[in-house]
Amino acid sequence: MELRNINTFLHVAELHSFSQAARELGYSQSAVSAQIAQLESELEAPLFDRVGKTVRLTDAGQIFLDYARALLTTARQARSALQAAPMAQGVLRVAMADSLCSAFLPVLAPRFRALCPQVELVLRTATTGEMLNLLNTNQIDLGYTLDLPVAQPHLVMALDEPEPIRFVAPAGHPLALKQPLSLEELTGQDFLLTERGMSYREALEQALAARHLSLRPVVELGSAALLCQLVERGLGLSFLPEYLLRACLDPQRAAVLEVPDCRIEMHRQLFYHKDKWMTAQMEQFIALVRGEEPQFPPPSAG
């Protein structure tokens, strides 16, 4: 039962005329007749008596009149409630790379909370492959990763920023005072690395293999932020995203190493499924990640 047909019924009932209702609604008279005929067919009852040039409600039409008004009123109230909603509501599910959580979440989370106080933010760490599976099964709304460029036809890329990956050493390490360095000079050093299979760990191993070199990991961890702490405590060198070093490293306790013959770059990417309905909370999160101004102000207190 179409709301358009119900609206037409109410106009005809009020004006007692198909032609006047057509003029007021901007329809042809035949269109009005067709809409009423469709409504009568759905209700399985005649709604109007058409005797000569007069149009009057039948008993069935009189009964339906109150229901028709209630239906349109409810539809208008629903439309008004959605259009006038002062803030986003519901849940936002985001899968993030571990290093992005450590570097950006402490700033992102409170800002998102201030803009969308009625939205539950559900976060989980995941690899790029896991994010794609979660998106395809609608278990998350957004994926935020650090990897080689992800290009798949079912994805919409909301952000794609190149990010350099850097070698880092404790401030008192001999190599911290010797710049620049060659990749060969790093072999034999104690390394603190992310788990195998992580995007930038894999890129580093490929660069080393191309030169028939290898590094000696003494610690392998899934937490990039914890690796930063271990570097600061002098346990060894590491290879981490530059944004994480800026966010988590004390420059008095660690030093970035210049290794010109090993420049590796990943991409910080935020994406969602092309068939996903774009919610207000998704728009706000995307805007925050991009560094854009909020699209609507937070509600006032009270």
Secondary structure by P-SEA (a helix, b strand, c coil): ccaaaaaaaaaaaaaccaaaaaaaacccaaaaaaaaaaaaaaaccccccccccbbbbcaaaaaaaaaaaaaaaaaaaaaaaaaaccccbbbbbbbbcaaaaaccaaaaaaaaaaacccbbbbbbbbcaaaaaaaaaaccccbbbbbccbbbbccccccbbbbbbbbccccccccccccccccccccccccccccccccaaaaaaaaaaaaacbbbbbccccccaaaaaaaaaaccbbbbbbaaaaacccccccbbbbbbccbbbbbbbcccccccccccaaaaaaaaaaacccccccccccc
